[in-house]
């Protein structure tokens, strides 16, 4: 979700969970392509389903399963996790993506 702040508090939220163009999983050229609106748990599930096809899938799913608590992974977006690094809070997803030689575009 994107938000504006006033005196350090969120005032407006935009829920991206229903935007189909941001919520997709597809394979292309031996790579997994993920929409920015997917939740972390959705990414873990997609990776686990492809563990026999994609060399990095099992390990990356395992690393992502250590991000936060299960109830947070169920609602938090993977792209949002990357964006929190802009606030000075370190993203715990970045090391896993670097190890998997991921490309973000």
C-alpha positions as CSV (number, residue, x, y, z in Angstrom):
1,X,0.0,0.0,0.0
2,X,1.1,3.5,-0.7
3,X,0.5,6.2,1.9
4,X,1.0,9.9,2.7
5,X,2.1,10.9,6.2
6,X,1.2,13.9,8.3
7,X,3.2,14.3,11.5
8,X,4.5,10.8,11.1
9,X,1.1,9.1,10.8
10,X,-0.4,7.6,7.7
11,X,-3.4,9.5,6.5
12,X,-4.3,7.7,3.2
13,X,-3.9,4.2,2.0
14,X,-4.2,2.7,-1.5
15,X,-4.8,-1.1,-1.5
16,X,-3.1,-2.7,-4.5
17,X,-4.3,-6.2,-3.8
18,X,-7.2,-6.1,-6.4
19,X,-5.1,-4.7,-9.3
20,X,-4.8,-7.7,-11.6
21,X,-1.9,-6.2,-13.5
22,X,0.2,-6.2,-10.3
23,X,-0.8,-9.6,-9.1
24,X,0.6,-12.3,-11.3
25,X,3.0,-15.1,-11.4
26,X,4.5,-16.3,-14.7
27,X,7.5,-18.1,-16.1
28,X,9.5,-16.6,-18.9
29,X,12.7,-17.9,-20.3
30,X,13.5,-20.1,-17.3
31,X,12.8,-17.2,-14.9
32,X,9.9,-16.5,-12.5
33,X,8.3,-13.1,-13.1
34,X,6.3,-11.7,-10.2
35,X,3.8,-8.8,-10.1
36,X,4.6,-6.1,-7.6
37,X,1.3,-6.5,-5.8
38,X,1.9,-10.1,-4.7
39,X,2.1,-10.8,-1.0
40,X,5.3,-12.4,0.4
41,X,3.4,-15.6,1.2
42,X,2.2,-15.7,-2.5
43,X,5.7,-15.5,-3.7
44,X,6.8,-18.3,-1.3
45,X,4.0,-20.5,-2.6
46,X,4.9,-19.8,-6.2
47,X,8.5,-20.7,-5.6
48,X,7.7,-23.9,-3.7
49,X,5.4,-25.0,-6.6
50,X,8.4,-24.5,-9.0
51,X,11.1,-26.0,-6.8
52,X,11.7,-28.9,-9.3
53,X,11.9,-26.5,-12.3
54,X,13.8,-23.5,-11.0
55,X,17.2,-24.1,-9.4
56,X,16.9,-21.2,-6.9
57,X,13.2,-21.7,-6.0
58,X,13.5,-23.9,-3.0
59,X,16.2,-21.9,-1.3
60,X,14.6,-18.6,-2.1
61,X,11.3,-19.8,-0.7
62,X,13.0,-20.9,2.4
63,X,14.7,-17.5,2.9
64,X,11.5,-15.7,2.3
65,X,9.7,-17.8,4.9
66,X,12.0,-16.2,7.5
67,X,10.8,-12.7,6.7
68,X,8.7,-11.4,9.6
69,X,5.9,-13.5,11.1
70,X,3.4,-15.7,9.1
71,X,0.5,-13.3,9.6
72,X,2.6,-10.4,8.3
73,X,3.8,-12.4,5.2
74,X,0.1,-13.2,4.5
75,X,-0.7,-9.5,3.9
76,X,2.6,-7.7,3.3
77,X,3.8,-7.2,-0.3
78,X,7.2,-8.3,-1.5
79,X,7.7,-5.1,-3.4
80,X,6.7,-3.1,-0.4
81,X,9.3,-4.9,1.6
82,X,11.9,-3.6,-0.9
83,X,10.6,-0.1,-0.7
84,X,10.9,0.2,3.1
85,X,14.7,0.5,2.5
86,X,14.0,4.0,1.2
87,X,13.0,5.0,4.7
88,X,16.2,3.8,6.3
89,X,14.7,0.5,7.5
90,X,16.6,-2.4,6.0
91,X,14.7,-4.8,3.8
92,X,15.2,-8.4,4.8
93,X,14.3,-9.5,1.3
94,X,17.3,-7.9,-0.4
95,X,19.9,-10.4,0.7
96,X,17.8,-13.3,-0.5
97,X,17.2,-11.7,-3.9
98,X,20.9,-10.9,-4.3
99,X,21.8,-14.5,-3.5
100,X,19.3,-15.7,-6.1
101,X,20.8,-13.2,-8.7
102,X,17.4,-11.7,-9.1
103,X,16.6,-8.8,-11.4
104,X,14.1,-6.1,-10.4
105,X,12.6,-4.0,-13.2
